[in-house]
Amino acid sequence: MEKYNIKDCVPSDVIQLYNIQEGTNYTKKIIEDMIVNDRMIFLKAVINKKIIGYVSLEILIDEGEIHSVMVIDEYKNQGIAKELIKTAMNRVNLKKIFLEVNENNTKAINLYKGLGFMPISKRQKYYGDQDAIIMEITLLL
Ligand SMILES: CC(C)(COP(=O)(O)OP(=O)(O)OC[C@H]1O[C@@H](n2cnc3c(N)ncnc32)[C@H](O)[C@@H]1OP(=O)(O)O)[C@@H](O)C(=O)NCCC(=O)NCCS
């Protein structure tokens, strides 16, 4: 695989991030706000100047919430999402990190489990007909 780098997203990334998003319906404004938000860690995986994936993690005091993670098709299943999440998690000392994932998104659930997240509850019909599974990882006691 070509070598990729993980960097912070910057405002000039908005269009690329908007165009590659999958599983979310972010507007360009939402993406821009996430990039400039100090409480947000928003990282991209890049090859040359091409964004091949991203992760966004919001910090709420000593807890975090993963809002989104995605990797474009041609680079899936190469551990890039895992690396993006690990890098974001290592940026700050958080006690816990949460996330919500569609109960049918087996791939994402496996990815999160592989990183140590555990399912803690369900939110009924969160995604239309489908439930959300809430997952959590405890990092500091
Ligand atoms: C979910 C997603 C981010 C994973 O990205 P990825 O870069 O392919 O994931 P990785 O290569 O880092 O895989 C990490 C883990 O996922 C699991 N996984 C990978 N491929 C899988 C597959 N085909 N089936 C089931 N689980 C799989 C494995 O547990 C893997 O860990 P391992 O390879 O160390 O054993 C990517 O598929 C994606 O962008 N999906 C669309 C957006 C989305 O659903 N995001 C999550 C909710 S916001």
The ligand as a MOL file (V3000), in Angstrom:
LIG
                    3D

  0  0  0     0  0            999 V3000
M  V30 BEGIN CTAB
M  V30 COUNTS 48 50 0 0 0
M  V30 BEGIN ATOM
M  V30 1 C -16.3560 1.2250 8.8260 0
M  V30 2 C -15.1420 1.7480 8.0420 0
M  V30 3 C -14.8070 3.1420 8.5510 0
M  V30 4 C -13.9540 0.8010 8.2820 0
M  V30 5 O -12.8260 1.3270 7.6210 0
M  V30 6 P -11.5850 0.3880 7.2430 0
M  V30 7 O -10.4190 1.2840 7.0360 0
M  V30 8 O -11.9580 -0.5260 6.1650 0
M  V30 9 O -11.4040 -0.4400 8.6000 0
M  V30 10 P -10.0710 -1.1810 9.0180 0
M  V30 11 O -9.3730 -1.6850 7.8090 0
M  V30 12 O -9.3210 -0.3020 9.9540 0
M  V30 13 O -10.6400 -2.4360 9.7920 0
M  V30 14 C -10.5930 -2.5150 11.1660 0
M  V30 15 C -11.4010 -3.7180 11.6740 0
M  V30 16 O -12.6720 -3.7980 11.0610 0
M  V30 17 C -13.0470 -5.1740 10.9610 0
M  V30 18 N -13.2490 -5.5070 9.5610 0
M  V30 19 C -12.4780 -5.1540 8.5100 0
M  V30 20 N -13.0120 -5.6510 7.3840 0
M  V30 21 C -14.1380 -6.3200 7.7290 0
M  V30 22 C -15.1220 -7.0290 7.0040 0
M  V30 23 N -15.0540 -7.1530 5.6640 0
M  V30 24 N -16.1540 -7.6010 7.6810 0
M  V30 25 C -16.2490 -7.4940 9.0090 0
M  V30 26 N -15.3390 -6.8160 9.7550 0
M  V30 27 C -14.2890 -6.2450 9.1210 0
M  V30 28 C -11.9350 -5.9730 11.5400 0
M  V30 29 O -12.2180 -6.2130 12.9100 0
M  V30 30 C -10.7770 -5.0430 11.3870 0
M  V30 31 O -9.7910 -5.2760 12.3380 0
M  V30 32 P -8.5170 -6.1680 11.9390 0
M  V30 33 O -8.3190 -5.9940 10.4680 0
M  V30 34 O -7.4470 -5.5560 12.7410 0
M  V30 35 O -8.9190 -7.5450 12.3420 0
M  V30 36 C -15.4070 1.7910 6.5100 0
M  V30 37 O -15.9270 0.5580 6.0940 0
M  V30 38 C -16.3640 2.8730 6.0680 0
M  V30 39 O -15.9430 3.9760 5.7090 0
M  V30 40 N -17.6910 2.5760 6.0890 0
M  V30 41 C -18.6950 3.5810 5.7070 0
M  V30 42 C -18.8900 4.6240 6.7830 0
M  V30 43 C -19.2840 4.0060 8.1120 0
M  V30 44 O -20.1110 3.1020 8.1640 0
M  V30 45 N -18.6770 4.5050 9.2060 0
M  V30 46 C -18.9690 4.0390 10.5580 0
M  V30 47 C -20.1510 4.6780 11.1530 0
M  V30 48 S -20.0330 6.4720 11.1660 0
M  V30 END ATOM
M  V30 BEGIN BOND
M  V30 1 1 1 2
M  V30 2 1 2 3
M  V30 3 1 2 4
M  V30 4 1 2 36
M  V30 5 1 4 5
M  V30 6 1 5 6
M  V30 7 2 6 7
M  V30 8 1 6 8
M  V30 9 1 6 9
M  V30 10 1 9 10
M  V30 11 2 10 11
M  V30 12 1 10 12
M  V30 13 1 10 13
M  V30 14 1 13 14
M  V30 15 1 14 15
M  V30 16 1 15 16
M  V30 17 1 15 30
M  V30 18 1 16 17
M  V30 19 1 17 18
M  V30 20 1 17 28
M  V30 21 1 18 19
M  V30 22 1 18 27
M  V30 23 2 19 20
M  V30 24 1 20 21
M  V30 25 1 21 22
M  V30 26 2 21 27
M  V30 27 1 22 23
M  V30 28 2 22 24
M  V30 29 1 24 25
M  V30 30 2 25 26
M  V30 31 1 26 27
M  V30 32 1 28 29
M  V30 33 1 28 30
M  V30 34 1 30 31
M  V30 35 1 31 32
M  V30 36 2 32 33
M  V30 37 1 32 34
M  V30 38 1 32 35
M  V30 39 1 36 37
M  V30 40 1 36 38
M  V30 41 2 38 39
M  V30 42 1 38 40
M  V30 43 1 40 41
M  V30 44 1 41 42
M  V30 45 1 42 43
M  V30 46 2 43 44
M  V30 47 1 43 45
M  V30 48 1 45 46
M  V30 49 1 46 47
M  V30 50 1 47 48
M  V30 END BOND
M  V30 END CTAB
M  END
